Amino acid sequence: MILFDKLKLSTKFQIAVFVPLILLLIPIGIVITHLQKNNKQHVIQMIKSQGVALARSDLDSLNMMMLTGIISNPANRKLFFKKASLQKNVKDFHLFRTHAVNHEFGKGLPSENTRDDIDKQSIVSKKVITELKDGNLRVTVPFIAHKNYKDTNCMTCHTVQEGTVLGGISLDINVAKQLSNVK
């Protein structure tokens, strides 16, 4: 305190104003950083939800193709895959089949195979898997056989146990623009 007493009045005033101000700004900076991180996570979660909804909508379309029998024509599936890949912000669309479907209906198209560990992880875990990489959010959604999926019994056509993963859809959604807007 003796050192403080020897300071000029203007210096004492500056210390009295700036020290509390600095001590106040540090927690504010921490809060802002936390909010920015949470905001980015919120944007990613919203886009993930949209991706899951899009994949489930695609499954509904595929389900109609199954119920009407047109899915057995590879040209119809190729056309569907092309149309699905042209959806807004979808950089890549990939449908994959599991062994259960291949065993029952044949191997399918080469493009209908699992591509990587993310596809395989969604099959094993029976959960949606996401990965953010290079401005794209990959959303991989497994399709699980149910007795009542929107009034359709999957086991009518698939001779599997309820809960078996039949395949899935993996979407790469361009999120660079949305993430660049996050402050």
Disulfide bonds with the S-S distance in Angstrom:
none
